[in-house]
Amino acid sequence: MEVILSQDIKSLGKTGQVVKVKEGYARNFLLPRKMAYAATPANLKRIEQQEKNRKVQEEKKKQEAQALAEALSKVSCTLSVEVNDLDKLYGAISEADIAKALEAEGFTIDKKDIVIEAPIEELGIFEVSIHLHPEVTTKIRLWVTKK
């Protein structure tokens, strides 16, 4: 039996994909839980329309991410931290610290999107990557200074 998935299912496929499954699996598991629906011509046409809408939304999100990346590439954040006598930080700079610094600059970035290649444990200037979209990544300059 062919069904159209209404959500991502790890062992079967992604949302909107037409997959062939055993009739009992579809009738007893997928259809009652609204995880899929029958692959009728009307449903196939509806899924095509949803796919077009999803692509338009995805393109819009990508353009917004590119605009944000352009603005972020010009940003330089400064973090003032406490250091010991040898100018070493008491702890490493975390993604949350960088997110707070960006918020002070007027940008709301989730800490999960910030990628630190190596731990920042000393004073200096660092390049930090930010993943805004699966296809859009930008770098910001981070200045770590003494309080």
ZABAVO-217001 format. One record per residue (C-alpha): residue in three letters; x, y, z. Coordinates in pm, whole numbers, plus 50000, padded with zeros to 5 digits. Example, Ala and Ser with C-alpha at 12.3 -4.5 7.8 and 13.67 -1.06 7.14 Angstrom:
2
ALA512304955050780 SER513674989450714 
This chain:
147
MET500005000050000 GLU501295034849917 VAL500955062650173 ILE502055098850198 LEU503955106850517 SER502595136250714 GLN505685138050937 ASP509285126350935 ILE509615089851034 LYS513175078551088 SER512855043950934 LEU510555054150644 GLY511225088750510 LYS510525125850526 THR507315145950531 GLY505445145650199 GLN507275115450064 VAL505255087449904 VAL506355053850044 LYS505225018250000 VAL504434999950326 LYS502634968350424 GLU498904972350444 GLY498674962250810 TYR501374987150913 ALA499535015150736 ARG496045005350856 ASN496964997451219 PHE499795021951293 LEU500395050451047 LEU496845060450952 PRO495255060051303 ARG498125080851444 LYS497835105751156 MET501475099351065 ALA500475092750704 TYR497465092850473 ALA496455072850169 ALA498135081149839 THR494995089949643 PRO495135113249340 ALA493505141349543 ASN496025137149826 LEU498915136249578 LYS497715168949426 ARG497395184349773 ILE500895173249868 GLU502285188949548 GLN500725222049647 GLN502105219150000 GLU505555211549859 LYS505435243049643 ASN504415263849946 ARG507155248050156 LYS509785256349891 VAL508615292549878 GLN508815294950258 GLU512255278650261 GLU513535303150000 LYS512165332150203 LYS513905319250518 LYS517155315550323 GLN516965351450197 GLU516285364050551 ALA519255343950677 GLN521485358550405 ALA520425393850499 LEU521155386550866 ALA524515371050771 GLU525415402650580 ALA524635423850887 LEU526435400151124 SER529595399150914 LYS530115436050997 VAL529625430751372 SER532455429551621 CYS531535418751977 THR533555425452289 LEU533485403352598 SER535085416352916 VAL536115387653141 GLU538025383453463 VAL541525369253431 ASN544265357753669 ASP547735372653704 LEU548955354653389 ASP546095368753176 LYS544375334853158 LEU540595332353184 TYR539085314953484 GLY536835295553247 ALA536275292252876 ILE533995315052674 SER530775296352598 GLU528215299252320 ALA525775314352572 ASP528265342352652 ILE528585350352282 ALA524795349552239 LYS524435375152522 ALA527075397452363 LEU525255395752029 GLU521965403752202 ALA523595434952347 GLU524505444451988 GLY520845440051884 PHE520935405151728 THR518945375951864 ILE520895344251787 ASP520265310251944 LYS523305296452124 LYS522885263451936 ASP523675281751612 ILE527025294651740 VAL530035272451663 ILE533315276551848 GLU536065256351675 ALA538475255851972 PRO537835265752333 ILE538425302652395 GLU540505303652713 GLU542705334452664 LEU542515371052573 GLY542585380552208 ILE540605383351887 PHE538745352751760 GLU536605343051460 VAL533345325851558 SER531045308651308 ILE527265312351319 HIS524985288551128 LEU521835307751038 HIS520435283150783 PRO521605249650647 GLU523055268350349 VAL524025301250519 THR526975305150758 THR528715336850865 LYS531615346351090 ILE531815373451352 ARG534855388451518 LEU534995383651897 TRP537265404852113 VAL538015389952454 THR539335416852688 LYS540305420353052 LYS537795435653297 
